[in-house]
Amino acid sequence: MPAKSKAQQRAAGAALSAKRGETSVDELRGASKEMYDSMTEDELEELASTPLKGMPEHKG
């Protein structure tokens, strides 16, 4: 499932970084923390890799 907004894509990227141990889980807030807790690394990878071109900043 691709990300629906740039904000969602960035939140998934932050959660994925924490999931991989590249950043601290303590740095996550809001949507990225919820994504970290509820999604697998593969799901986060799919959201984070969505191309940003033509995507709205925030979902409608």
N, C-alpha and C positions, 0 to 999 in steps of 0.2 A: 504494500500500500504506500503510495508516494505521499509526501508531505503536501498539505493544502495551502501552506503559507510559509513565508520566510521565517517568521517567528517560530513556527513548529519545527522547521528544519534545523534552526539553530539550537533549540531546546533538545532535540534528539542528538545533535552533535555533542552537546555538553554531557548529556547522560551517557552516551557511548564512550566518551573519553574517560569518565569516571568508572564505567563498567570494565574498561580495559586496564584500569589502574594508572592511567596517565595523569589524572587530576584527582583531587580529594573529593570524596562524596560530601564532605562538610561544606564545600563550595556551592553545591547545587541548591536551587530554590525553586519554588513554584512548579511549573509544568515539567522542568527537567528532572526534578526530584521524583515526581510522580511517575515519569517515564522510566527512570532508573529502577524504581521499585516494582513496576508492573510489566516491563517488557524484556524480551530476551535480547542478547547482543545482535542476533541476526535481524530482528525487527527494527532495532535502533539503527543498524547499518543501512537498511532499506530506506528509512525515513531521512537519515542524514545525507544520503547520497543523491537525493532528488535534485535535479537541476533547478537553479533559482530563476532563470530567465523567464520573464513574463508572469512570475508568481506574485500575488499580492503580499504586502507586508504582514497583514493580519487577516485571518479568516473572517469573513463577512458578517 
